[in-house]
Amino acid sequence: MHRSVTLLRRGTVVISRNAVSKQARMCGLNQLSNKLFDHCILSQPQCSPKVFTRGFKTSSILLSSPGAPKPNASGIIQYNLADVGEGISECEILKWYIKEGDSIKEFDRLCDVQSDKSTAEISSRFDGVVKKVHYKVGDMAKVGSPLVDILLDSHKNTQTETQASHQQQHHEQQSQHQEHKESSHQNNFSDEQTINTKHGPIKVLATPAVRSLARANNVDLSKLAGNGKDGRVLKEDILNFISAPKQTTPTKHHEKETHEHTPQTPTPIHTASSIAQKTIQVAPLSGIRRVMARTMTAATVVPHFGYYEEYNVDSLMQLRAQLKPIAESKGIKLSYLPIIIKATSLALSKYPILNSSINAELTEVHYKPFHNIGIAVDTVHGLLVPNIKDCQDKSILEIAQELNRLTKAAQENKLSSADLHGGTLTLSNIGTIGGTYASPVLLLPEVAIAAIGRIQKVPRFDSKGNVIPVHIMNISWSADH
């Protein structure tokens, strides 16, 4: 049975393909599920754990560019975000270690940035003073744009003398500007409104938009005490007055008049108060969450096939109990997940169709000899899926050691690009939040993903019909149909 699909890959709509047999994929997923725990073994337990390095990108990758940057006539040099490769055009500013006016030395940390593929720390290559920071935390910095302006130490004395020579002129200009501002303020009454009262005319400062809002809600501006500059009545003053119509608001112009007359209760307009109380907040989608949105949106065009099964994991629990003392003696934290990862790798060796991918033209199936099994890690920055490379060649303890490293790096937002790319199948442990079943979404170009539920002790019938307690784990599979 063949099918024809239209799939969006890398922003391009590509045509149809003759897919792998539906029955073959279903059979492979079913067999993988059935054989998963048949392969819970410890391979090469005598091997010493390997030492892993973090593979963290340095600032030289982000800041190196052809030709050294040159300072301007004032001795200020602009430190630009250089091309990081891999098609990346912008990076998110995660954290600043400096502020304007700080003195810095070569190799001092400037900031942490995050691209769609990795996180990196940027350090200074110059001695000097930070004159300007071009981005705030959370901003997206474009490749080639300046991050900071640095006044080099070699030019500081020259700039100090120049500033001293112009200091008197600056103060004179500032004084003239202040006098002009005061003069303009005295003659500018475009936002004033004259209101006649029994005590004579008074002037109420309010913008035309505020006066329009007051008329629409039957609010007398003379009854309000403005909280703006020079007593100006603001929009917030009117909205607060509407939301509390039974309270009498004292005014600085008519304190006696408010005692002589009963204050008028304006008819509240629910639309205005509702808008004030239910303002929609808009936040930019950036960094990891933006990558997640793009990845999950691309996966929706693939028809997902779901398969759900429960497993008796009594043997799995016994195996972990046997291996835990060995892992502890080597300083390795061992959970159930490394054993499941190794079992999955051994099962993939028997059913390589689930360790494959489809080429961009949708004309070929690529069978991969390596098992780079991804692990979904929930962090404060978003969902990250690093993968453990070459699980087919690693023991359970080696997998556990690498899993611990990746989990820690993900929580600290220090995963490298290599950690996040090249996966062939993904496992998501929803049991850590108490989940049992899920409908996981494929991480393209992978063709299979599993959500591992929590372990539960439940009654089951044995082969003789007796009710016995067993430990059950639910695993939810999704695959390219």
Contacts in CASP RR format, 6 or more apart in sequence:
PFRMAT RR
TARGET T0000
AUTHOR 0000-0000-0000
METHOD contacts of the structure
MODEL  1
MHRSVTLLRRGTVVISRNAVSKQARMCGLNQLSNKLFDHCILSQPQCSPK
VFTRGFKTSSILLSSPGAPKPNASGIIQYNLADVGEGISECEILKWYIKE
GDSIKEFDRLCDVQSDKSTAEISSRFDGVVKKVHYKVGDMAKVGSPLVDI
LLDSHKNTQTETQASHQQQHHEQQSQHQEHKESSHQNNFSDEQTINTKHG
PIKVLATPAVRSLARANNVDLSKLAGNGKDGRVLKEDILNFISAPKQTTP
TKHHEKETHEHTPQTPTPIHTASSIAQKTIQVAPLSGIRRVMARTMTAAT
VVPHFGYYEEYNVDSLMQLRAQLKPIAESKGIKLSYLPIIIKATSLALSK
YPILNSSINAELTEVHYKPFHNIGIAVDTVHGLLVPNIKDCQDKSILEIA
QELNRLTKAAQENKLSSADLHGGTLTLSNIGTIGGTYASPVLLLPEVAIA
AIGRIQKVPRFDSKGNVIPVHIMNISWSADH
1 21 0 8 1.000
1 22 0 8 1.000
1 23 0 8 1.000
2 18 0 8 1.000
2 19 0 8 1.000
2 21 0 8 1.000
3 18 0 8 1.000
3 19 0 8 1.000
3 22 0 8 1.000
3 481 0 8 1.000
4 16 0 8 1.000
4 17 0 8 1.000
4 18 0 8 1.000
4 19 0 8 1.000
5 16 0 8 1.000
5 17 0 8 1.000
5 19 0 8 1.000
5 301 0 8 1.000
5 302 0 8 1.000
5 303 0 8 1.000
5 362 0 8 1.000
6 13 0 8 1.000
6 14 0 8 1.000
6 15 0 8 1.000
6 16 0 8 1.000
6 301 0 8 1.000
7 13 0 8 1.000
7 14 0 8 1.000
7 17 0 8 1.000
7 301 0 8 1.000
7 302 0 8 1.000
7 362 0 8 1.000
8 14 0 8 1.000
8 298 0 8 1.000
8 301 0 8 1.000
9 298 0 8 1.000
9 360 0 8 1.000
9 362 0 8 1.000
9 444 0 8 1.000
9 445 0 8 1.000
10 360 0 8 1.000
14 360 0 8 1.000
14 361 0 8 1.000
14 362 0 8 1.000
15 362 0 8 1.000
16 362 0 8 1.000
17 358 0 8 1.000
17 361 0 8 1.000
17 362 0 8 1.000
17 363 0 8 1.000
20 353 0 8 1.000
20 365 0 8 1.000
22 481 0 8 1.000
24 353 0 8 1.000
25 305 0 8 1.000
25 353 0 8 1.000
25 354 0 8 1.000
25 447 0 8 1.000
25 479 0 8 1.000
25 480 0 8 1.000
25 481 0 8 1.000
26 305 0 8 1.000
26 307 0 8 1.000
28 351 0 8 1.000
28 353 0 8 1.000
28 354 0 8 1.000
29 305 0 8 1.000
29 307 0 8 1.000
29 354 0 8 1.000
29 448 0 8 1.000
29 477 0 8 1.000
29 479 0 8 1.000
30 307 0 8 1.000
31 347 0 8 1.000
31 350 0 8 1.000
31 351 0 8 1.000
32 344 0 8 1.000
32 347 0 8 1.000
32 348 0 8 1.000
32 350 0 8 1.000
32 351 0 8 1.000
32 354 0 8 1.000
32 448 0 8 1.000
32 477 0 8 1.000
33 307 0 8 1.000
33 309 0 8 1.000
33 475 0 8 1.000
33 477 0 8 1.000
35 346 0 8 1.000
35 347 0 8 1.000
35 350 0 8 1.000
35 351 0 8 1.000
36 311 0 8 1.000
36 340 0 8 1.000
36 343 0 8 1.000
36 344 0 8 1.000
36 347 0 8 1.000
36 475 0 8 1.000
37 311 0 8 1.000
37 313 0 8 1.000
37 315 0 8 1.000
37 316 0 8 1.000
37 343 0 8 1.000
38 343 0 8 1.000
38 347 0 8 1.000
39 342 0 8 1.000
39 343 0 8 1.000
39 346 0 8 1.000
39 347 0 8 1.000
40 315 0 8 1.000
40 316 0 8 1.000
40 319 0 8 1.000
40 339 0 8 1.000
40 340 0 8 1.000
40 342 0 8 1.000
40 343 0 8 1.000
41 342 0 8 1.000
41 346 0 8 1.000
42 319 0 8 1.000
42 323 0 8 1.000
42 395 0 8 1.000
42 396 0 8 1.000
42 397 0 8 1.000
43 342 0 8 1.000
43 395 0 8 1.000
43 396 0 8 1.000
44 395 0 8 1.000
45 326 0 8 1.000
45 395 0 8 1.000
45 397 0 8 1.000
47 395 0 8 1.000
47 397 0 8 1.000
47 398 0 8 1.000
49 330 0 8 1.000
49 332 0 8 1.000
49 397 0 8 1.000
49 398 0 8 1.000
49 401 0 8 1.000
50 398 0 8 1.000
50 401 0 8 1.000
52 401 0 8 1.000
52 402 0 8 1.000
52 405 0 8 1.000
54 405 0 8 1.000
54 409 0 8 1.000
54 414 0 8 1.000
54 416 0 8 1.000
55 416 0 8 1.000
55 418 0 8 1.000
55 419 0 8 1.000
56 120 0 8 1.000
56 121 0 8 1.000
56 414 0 8 1.000
56 416 0 8 1.000
57 118 0 8 1.000
57 119 0 8 1.000
57 120 0 8 1.000
57 416 0 8 1.000
57 417 0 8 1.000
58 120 0 8 1.000
58 121 0 8 1.000
58 123 0 8 1.000
59 110 0 8 1.000
59 120 0 8 1.000
59 121 0 8 1.000
59 122 0 8 1.000
59 123 0 8 1.000
61 84 0 8 1.000
61 120 0 8 1.000
62 81 0 8 1.000
62 82 0 8 1.000
62 84 0 8 1.000
62 91 0 8 1.000
62 113 0 8 1.000
62 120 0 8 1.000
62 122 0 8 1.000
63 79 0 8 1.000
63 80 0 8 1.000
63 81 0 8 1.000
63 82 0 8 1.000
63 122 0 8 1.000
63 125 0 8 1.000
64 82 0 8 1.000
65 80 0 8 1.000
65 82 0 8 1.000
65 83 0 8 1.000
69 77 0 8 1.000
69 78 0 8 1.000
69 79 0 8 1.000
69 80 0 8 1.000
70 77 0 8 1.000
71 77 0 8 1.000
71 152 0 8 1.000
71 155 0 8 1.000
74 151 0 8 1.000
74 155 0 8 1.000
74 159 0 8 1.000
74 162 0 8 1.000
75 151 0 8 1.000
75 152 0 8 1.000
75 154 0 8 1.000
75 155 0 8 1.000
75 158 0 8 1.000
75 159 0 8 1.000
76 131 0 8 1.000
76 149 0 8 1.000
76 150 0 8 1.000
76 151 0 8 1.000
76 152 0 8 1.000
76 155 0 8 1.000
77 126 0 8 1.000
77 149 0 8 1.000
77 150 0 8 1.000
77 152 0 8 1.000
78 146 0 8 1.000
78 148 0 8 1.000
78 149 0 8 1.000
79 110 0 8 1.000
79 124 0 8 1.000
79 125 0 8 1.000
79 126 0 8 1.000
79 146 0 8 1.000
79 147 0 8 1.000
79 148 0 8 1.000
79 149 0 8 1.000
79 150 0 8 1.000
80 144 0 8 1.000
80 145 0 8 1.000
80 146 0 8 1.000
80 147 0 8 1.000
81 91 0 8 1.000
81 113 0 8 1.000
81 141 0 8 1.000
81 142 0 8 1.000
81 143 0 8 1.000
81 144 0 8 1.000
81 145 0 8 1.000
81 146 0 8 1.000
81 147 0 8 1.000
82 143 0 8 1.000
82 144 0 8 1.000
83 143 0 8 1.000
83 144 0 8 1.000
84 91 0 8 1.000
84 115 0 8 1.000
84 120 0 8 1.000
84 143 0 8 1.000
86 115 0 8 1.000
86 117 0 8 1.000
86 417 0 8 1.000
88 115 0 8 1.000
88 116 0 8 1.000
88 117 0 8 1.000
88 143 0 8 1.000
89 142 0 8 1.000
89 143 0 8 1.000
90 115 0 8 1.000
90 140 0 8 1.000
90 141 0 8 1.000
90 142 0 8 1.000
90 143 0 8 1.000
91 113 0 8 1.000
91 114 0 8 1.000
91 115 0 8 1.000
91 140 0 8 1.000
91 141 0 8 1.000
91 143 0 8 1.000
92 113 0 8 1.000
92 114 0 8 1.000
92 115 0 8 1.000
92 138 0 8 1.000
92 139 0 8 1.000
92 140 0 8 1.000
92 141 0 8 1.000
92 286 0 8 1.000
92 287 0 8 1.000
93 111 0 8 1.000
93 112 0 8 1.000
93 113 0 8 1.000
93 135 0 8 1.000
93 136 0 8 1.000
93 137 0 8 1.000
93 138 0 8 1.000
93 139 0 8 1.000
93 140 0 8 1.000
93 141 0 8 1.000
94 111 0 8 1.000
94 112 0 8 1.000
94 113 0 8 1.000
94 114 0 8 1.000
94 119 0 8 1.000
94 137 0 8 1.000
94 138 0 8 1.000
94 413 0 8 1.000
95 111 0 8 1.000
95 112 0 8 1.000
95 137 0 8 1.000
96 110 0 8 1.000
96 111 0 8 1.000
96 133 0 8 1.000
96 137 0 8 1.000
97 108 0 8 1.000
97 109 0 8 1.000
97 110 0 8 1.000
97 111 0 8 1.000
98 104 0 8 1.000
98 108 0 8 1.000
98 109 0 8 1.000
98 110 0 8 1.000
98 111 0 8 1.000
98 130 0 8 1.000
98 133 0 8 1.000
98 148 0 8 1.000
99 130 0 8 1.000
99 133 0 8 1.000
100 130 0 8 1.000
100 131 0 8 1.000
100 132 0 8 1.000
100 133 0 8 1.000
101 129 0 8 1.000
101 130 0 8 1.000
101 131 0 8 1.000
102 129 0 8 1.000
102 130 0 8 1.000
103 128 0 8 1.000
103 129 0 8 1.000
103 130 0 8 1.000
104 110 0 8 1.000
104 124 0 8 1.000
104 126 0 8 1.000
104 127 0 8 1.000
104 128 0 8 1.000
104 129 0 8 1.000
104 130 0 8 1.000
104 150 0 8 1.000
105 124 0 8 1.000
105 127 0 8 1.000
105 128 0 8 1.000
106 124 0 8 1.000
106 125 0 8 1.000
106 126 0 8 1.000
106 127 0 8 1.000
107 123 0 8 1.000
107 124 0 8 1.000
107 125 0 8 1.000
108 123 0 8 1.000
108 124 0 8 1.000
109 121 0 8 1.000
109 122 0 8 1.000
109 123 0 8 1.000
109 124 0 8 1.000
110 122 0 8 1.000
110 123 0 8 1.000
110 124 0 8 1.000
110 147 0 8 1.000
110 148 0 8 1.000
111 121 0 8 1.000
111 122 0 8 1.000
111 147 0 8 1.000
112 119 0 8 1.000
112 120 0 8 1.000
112 121 0 8 1.000
112 122 0 8 1.000
112 413 0 8 1.000
113 119 0 8 1.000
113 120 0 8 1.000
113 122 0 8 1.000
113 141 0 8 1.000
114 120 0 8 1.000
114 287 0 8 1.000
114 288 0 8 1.000
114 381 0 8 1.000
114 413 0 8 1.000
116 287 0 8 1.000
116 290 0 8 1.000
116 291 0 8 1.000
117 417 0 8 1.000
117 420 0 8 1.000
117 421 0 8 1.000
118 415 0 8 1.000
118 416 0 8 1.000
118 417 0 8 1.000
118 420 0 8 1.000
119 413 0 8 1.000
119 414 0 8 1.000
119 415 0 8 1.000
122 147 0 8 1.000
124 150 0 8 1.000
126 150 0 8 1.000
126 152 0 8 1.000
127 152 0 8 1.000
127 153 0 8 1.000
128 150 0 8 1.000
128 151 0 8 1.000
128 152 0 8 1.000
128 153 0 8 1.000
128 156 0 8 1.000
129 150 0 8 1.000
129 151 0 8 1.000
129 153 0 8 1.000
129 156 0 8 1.000
130 148 0 8 1.000
130 149 0 8 1.000
130 150 0 8 1.000
130 151 0 8 1.000
131 148 0 8 1.000
131 149 0 8 1.000
131 150 0 8 1.000
131 151 0 8 1.000
132 148 0 8 1.000
132 149 0 8 1.000
133 147 0 8 1.000
133 148 0 8 1.000
134 141 0 8 1.000
134 145 0 8 1.000
134 146 0 8 1.000
134 147 0 8 1.000
134 148 0 8 1.000
134 149 0 8 1.000
135 141 0 8 1.000
135 147 0 8 1.000
138 284 0 8 1.000
138 286 0 8 1.000
140 284 0 8 1.000
140 286 0 8 1.000
141 147 0 8 1.000
151 159 0 8 1.000
189 203 0 8 1.000
191 205 0 8 1.000
191 206 0 8 1.000
191 207 0 8 1.000
191 208 0 8 1.000
191 232 0 8 1.000
192 203 0 8 1.000
192 204 0 8 1.000
192 205 0 8 1.000
192 206 0 8 1.000
193 203 0 8 1.000
193 204 0 8 1.000
193 205 0 8 1.000
193 206 0 8 1.000
193 211 0 8 1.000
193 221 0 8 1.000
194 201 0 8 1.000
194 202 0 8 1.000
194 203 0 8 1.000
194 204 0 8 1.000
195 201 0 8 1.000
195 202 0 8 1.000
195 203 0 8 1.000
195 204 0 8 1.000
195 221 0 8 1.000
195 222 0 8 1.000
197 222 0 8 1.000
197 254 0 8 1.000
197 257 0 8 1.000
198 257 0 8 1.000
199 254 0 8 1.000
199 256 0 8 1.000
199 257 0 8 1.000
202 222 0 8 1.000
202 253 0 8 1.000
202 254 0 8 1.000
204 221 0 8 1.000
204 222 0 8 1.000
204 233 0 8 1.000
204 253 0 8 1.000
205 226 0 8 1.000
205 228 0 8 1.000
205 230 0 8 1.000
205 231 0 8 1.000
205 232 0 8 1.000
205 233 0 8 1.000
206 214 0 8 1.000
206 221 0 8 1.000
206 232 0 8 1.000
206 233 0 8 1.000
207 232 0 8 1.000
209 235 0 8 1.000
210 233 0 8 1.000
210 234 0 8 1.000
210 235 0 8 1.000
210 238 0 8 1.000
211 221 0 8 1.000
213 219 0 8 1.000
213 235 0 8 1.000
213 238 0 8 1.000
213 272 0 8 1.000
214 220 0 8 1.000
214 221 0 8 1.000
214 233 0 8 1.000
214 238 0 8 1.000
216 269 0 8 1.000
216 272 0 8 1.000
217 238 0 8 1.000
217 242 0 8 1.000
217 266 0 8 1.000
217 267 0 8 1.000
217 268 0 8 1.000
217 269 0 8 1.000
217 272 0 8 1.000
218 264 0 8 1.000
218 266 0 8 1.000
218 267 0 8 1.000
219 238 0 8 1.000
219 241 0 8 1.000
219 242 0 8 1.000
219 266 0 8 1.000
220 264 0 8 1.000
221 233 0 8 1.000
222 251 0 8 1.000
222 253 0 8 1.000
222 254 0 8 1.000
223 241 0 8 1.000
223 249 0 8 1.000
223 251 0 8 1.000
223 254 0 8 1.000
223 258 0 8 1.000
223 263 0 8 1.000
223 264 0 8 1.000
224 233 0 8 1.000
224 237 0 8 1.000
224 238 0 8 1.000
224 241 0 8 1.000
224 249 0 8 1.000
224 251 0 8 1.000
225 231 0 8 1.000
225 237 0 8 1.000
225 249 0 8 1.000
225 250 0 8 1.000
225 251 0 8 1.000
225 252 0 8 1.000
226 232 0 8 1.000
226 233 0 8 1.000
226 234 0 8 1.000
226 237 0 8 1.000
227 234 0 8 1.000
227 236 0 8 1.000
227 237 0 8 1.000
228 234 0 8 1.000
231 252 0 8 1.000
239 272 0 8 1.000
239 273 0 8 1.000
239 276 0 8 1.000
241 249 0 8 1.000
241 266 0 8 1.000
242 266 0 8 1.000
242 268 0 8 1.000
242 269 0 8 1.000
242 272 0 8 1.000
242 273 0 8 1.000
243 268 0 8 1.000
243 273 0 8 1.000
243 276 0 8 1.000
243 277 0 8 1.000
245 265 0 8 1.000
245 266 0 8 1.000
245 268 0 8 1.000
246 265 0 8 1.000
248 258 0 8 1.000
248 263 0 8 1.000
250 258 0 8 1.000
251 258 0 8 1.000
285 293 0 8 1.000
287 381 0 8 1.000
288 379 0 8 1.000
288 381 0 8 1.000
288 382 0 8 1.000
288 383 0 8 1.000
288 384 0 8 1.000
289 382 0 8 1.000
292 382 0 8 1.000
292 383 0 8 1.000
295 443 0 8 1.000
295 444 0 8 1.000
296 441 0 8 1.000
298 444 0 8 1.000
299 441 0 8 1.000
299 442 0 8 1.000
299 443 0 8 1.000
299 444 0 8 1.000
300 441 0 8 1.000
302 442 0 8 1.000
302 444 0 8 1.000
302 480 0 8 1.000
302 481 0 8 1.000
303 480 0 8 1.000
303 481 0 8 1.000
304 439 0 8 1.000
304 441 0 8 1.000
304 442 0 8 1.000
304 478 0 8 1.000
304 479 0 8 1.000
304 480 0 8 1.000
304 481 0 8 1.000
305 478 0 8 1.000
305 479 0 8 1.000
305 480 0 8 1.000
305 481 0 8 1.000
306 439 0 8 1.000
306 476 0 8 1.000
306 477 0 8 1.000
306 478 0 8 1.000
306 479 0 8 1.000
307 476 0 8 1.000
307 477 0 8 1.000
307 478 0 8 1.000
307 479 0 8 1.000
308 437 0 8 1.000
308 474 0 8 1.000
308 475 0 8 1.000
308 476 0 8 1.000
308 477 0 8 1.000
309 474 0 8 1.000
309 475 0 8 1.000
309 477 0 8 1.000
310 472 0 8 1.000
310 473 0 8 1.000
310 474 0 8 1.000
310 475 0 8 1.000
311 472 0 8 1.000
311 473 0 8 1.000
311 474 0 8 1.000
311 475 0 8 1.000
312 460 0 8 1.000
312 470 0 8 1.000
312 471 0 8 1.000
312 472 0 8 1.000
313 336 0 8 1.000
313 455 0 8 1.000
313 471 0 8 1.000
313 472 0 8 1.000
313 473 0 8 1.000
314 470 0 8 1.000
314 471 0 8 1.000
316 336 0 8 1.000
316 339 0 8 1.000
316 340 0 8 1.000
316 473 0 8 1.000
317 336 0 8 1.000
317 455 0 8 1.000
317 471 0 8 1.000
319 339 0 8 1.000
320 334 0 8 1.000
320 335 0 8 1.000
320 336 0 8 1.000
320 339 0 8 1.000
323 334 0 8 1.000
323 339 0 8 1.000
323 396 0 8 1.000
323 397 0 8 1.000
324 334 0 8 1.000
326 397 0 8 1.000
327 333 0 8 1.000
327 334 0 8 1.000
327 397 0 8 1.000
327 400 0 8 1.000
328 334 0 8 1.000
330 397 0 8 1.000
332 397 0 8 1.000
332 400 0 8 1.000
332 401 0 8 1.000
332 404 0 8 1.000
333 400 0 8 1.000
333 404 0 8 1.000
334 396 0 8 1.000
334 397 0 8 1.000
334 400 0 8 1.000
335 400 0 8 1.000
335 403 0 8 1.000
336 455 0 8 1.000
337 375 0 8 1.000
337 403 0 8 1.000
337 427 0 8 1.000
337 429 0 8 1.000
337 452 0 8 1.000
338 396 0 8 1.000
338 397 0 8 1.000
338 399 0 8 1.000
338 400 0 8 1.000
338 403 0 8 1.000
339 396 0 8 1.000
340 427 0 8 1.000
340 452 0 8 1.000
341 373 0 8 1.000
341 375 0 8 1.000
341 388 0 8 1.000
341 391 0 8 1.000
341 399 0 8 1.000
341 403 0 8 1.000
341 427 0 8 1.000
342 391 0 8 1.000
342 394 0 8 1.000
342 395 0 8 1.000
342 396 0 8 1.000
342 399 0 8 1.000
344 371 0 8 1.000
344 373 0 8 1.000
344 391 0 8 1.000
344 425 0 8 1.000
344 427 0 8 1.000
344 450 0 8 1.000
345 371 0 8 1.000
345 373 0 8 1.000
345 391 0 8 1.000
345 392 0 8 1.000
346 392 0 8 1.000
348 354 0 8 1.000
348 355 0 8 1.000
348 371 0 8 1.000
348 392 0 8 1.000
348 424 0 8 1.000
348 425 0 8 1.000
349 371 0 8 1.000
349 392 0 8 1.000
352 367 0 8 1.000
352 368 0 8 1.000
353 365 0 8 1.000
353 367 0 8 1.000
353 447 0 8 1.000
354 425 0 8 1.000
354 447 0 8 1.000
354 448 0 8 1.000
354 479 0 8 1.000
355 367 0 8 1.000
355 368 0 8 1.000
355 371 0 8 1.000
355 424 0 8 1.000
355 425 0 8 1.000
356 365 0 8 1.000
356 366 0 8 1.000
356 367 0 8 1.000
356 368 0 8 1.000
356 447 0 8 1.000
357 365 0 8 1.000
357 366 0 8 1.000
357 368 0 8 1.000
357 424 0 8 1.000
357 445 0 8 1.000
357 446 0 8 1.000
357 447 0 8 1.000
358 364 0 8 1.000
358 365 0 8 1.000
358 366 0 8 1.000
358 445 0 8 1.000
358 447 0 8 1.000
358 480 0 8 1.000
359 365 0 8 1.000
359 366 0 8 1.000
368 424 0 8 1.000
370 389 0 8 1.000
370 390 0 8 1.000
370 392 0 8 1.000
370 424 0 8 1.000
371 390 0 8 1.000
371 391 0 8 1.000
371 392 0 8 1.000
371 424 0 8 1.000
371 425 0 8 1.000
372 387 0 8 1.000
372 388 0 8 1.000
372 389 0 8 1.000
372 390 0 8 1.000
372 391 0 8 1.000
372 422 0 8 1.000
372 423 0 8 1.000
372 424 0 8 1.000
373 387 0 8 1.000
373 388 0 8 1.000
373 391 0 8 1.000
373 423 0 8 1.000
373 424 0 8 1.000
373 425 0 8 1.000
373 426 0 8 1.000
373 427 0 8 1.000
374 385 0 8 1.000
374 386 0 8 1.000
374 387 0 8 1.000
374 388 0 8 1.000
374 423 0 8 1.000
374 425 0 8 1.000
374 426 0 8 1.000
374 427 0 8 1.000
375 385 0 8 1.000
375 386 0 8 1.000
375 387 0 8 1.000
375 388 0 8 1.000
375 403 0 8 1.000
375 406 0 8 1.000
375 407 0 8 1.000
375 426 0 8 1.000
375 427 0 8 1.000
375 428 0 8 1.000
375 429 0 8 1.000
376 383 0 8 1.000
376 384 0 8 1.000
376 385 0 8 1.000
376 426 0 8 1.000
376 427 0 8 1.000
376 428 0 8 1.000
376 429 0 8 1.000
377 383 0 8 1.000
377 384 0 8 1.000
377 385 0 8 1.000
377 386 0 8 1.000
377 406 0 8 1.000
377 407 0 8 1.000
377 410 0 8 1.000
377 411 0 8 1.000
379 410 0 8 1.000
379 411 0 8 1.000
379 413 0 8 1.000
381 413 0 8 1.000
384 410 0 8 1.000
384 415 0 8 1.000
384 420 0 8 1.000
385 420 0 8 1.000
385 426 0 8 1.000
385 443 0 8 1.000
386 406 0 8 1.000
386 409 0 8 1.000
386 410 0 8 1.000
386 415 0 8 1.000
386 419 0 8 1.000
386 420 0 8 1.000
387 419 0 8 1.000
387 420 0 8 1.000
387 421 0 8 1.000
387 422 0 8 1.000
387 423 0 8 1.000
387 424 0 8 1.000
387 426 0 8 1.000
388 394 0 8 1.000
388 399 0 8 1.000
388 402 0 8 1.000
388 403 0 8 1.000
388 406 0 8 1.000
389 402 0 8 1.000
391 399 0 8 1.000
394 402 0 8 1.000
406 415 0 8 1.000
406 419 0 8 1.000
409 415 0 8 1.000
409 416 0 8 1.000
409 419 0 8 1.000
423 443 0 8 1.000
423 446 0 8 1.000
424 446 0 8 1.000
425 446 0 8 1.000
425 448 0 8 1.000
425 449 0 8 1.000
425 450 0 8 1.000
426 440 0 8 1.000
426 443 0 8 1.000
426 446 0 8 1.000
426 448 0 8 1.000
426 449 0 8 1.000
426 450 0 8 1.000
427 449 0 8 1.000
427 450 0 8 1.000
427 452 0 8 1.000
428 438 0 8 1.000
428 440 0 8 1.000
428 449 0 8 1.000
428 450 0 8 1.000
428 451 0 8 1.000
428 452 0 8 1.000
429 451 0 8 1.000
429 452 0 8 1.000
429 453 0 8 1.000
430 436 0 8 1.000
430 438 0 8 1.000
430 451 0 8 1.000
430 452 0 8 1.000
430 453 0 8 1.000
430 454 0 8 1.000
431 452 0 8 1.000
431 453 0 8 1.000
431 454 0 8 1.000
432 454 0 8 1.000
434 453 0 8 1.000
434 454 0 8 1.000
435 453 0 8 1.000
435 454 0 8 1.000
436 453 0 8 1.000
436 454 0 8 1.000
436 456 0 8 1.000
436 474 0 8 1.000
437 451 0 8 1.000
437 453 0 8 1.000
437 474 0 8 1.000
437 476 0 8 1.000
438 451 0 8 1.000
438 453 0 8 1.000
438 476 0 8 1.000
439 451 0 8 1.000
439 476 0 8 1.000
439 478 0 8 1.000
440 449 0 8 1.000
440 450 0 8 1.000
440 451 0 8 1.000
440 476 0 8 1.000
440 477 0 8 1.000
440 478 0 8 1.000
441 449 0 8 1.000
441 478 0 8 1.000
442 448 0 8 1.000
442 449 0 8 1.000
442 478 0 8 1.000
442 479 0 8 1.000
442 480 0 8 1.000
443 449 0 8 1.000
447 479 0 8 1.000
447 480 0 8 1.000
448 477 0 8 1.000
448 478 0 8 1.000
448 479 0 8 1.000
448 480 0 8 1.000
449 477 0 8 1.000
449 478 0 8 1.000
449 479 0 8 1.000
450 475 0 8 1.000
450 476 0 8 1.000
450 477 0 8 1.000
450 478 0 8 1.000
451 475 0 8 1.000
451 476 0 8 1.000
451 478 0 8 1.000
452 473 0 8 1.000
452 475 0 8 1.000
453 473 0 8 1.000
453 474 0 8 1.000
453 475 0 8 1.000
453 476 0 8 1.000
454 473 0 8 1.000
454 474 0 8 1.000
455 471 0 8 1.000
455 472 0 8 1.000
455 473 0 8 1.000
456 471 0 8 1.000
456 472 0 8 1.000
456 473 0 8 1.000
457 469 0 8 1.000
457 470 0 8 1.000
457 471 0 8 1.000
457 472 0 8 1.000
458 469 0 8 1.000
458 470 0 8 1.000
458 472 0 8 1.000
459 467 0 8 1.000
459 468 0 8 1.000
459 469 0 8 1.000
459 470 0 8 1.000
460 467 0 8 1.000
460 468 0 8 1.000
460 469 0 8 1.000
460 470 0 8 1.000
460 472 0 8 1.000
461 467 0 8 1.000
461 468 0 8 1.000
462 468 0 8 1.000
END
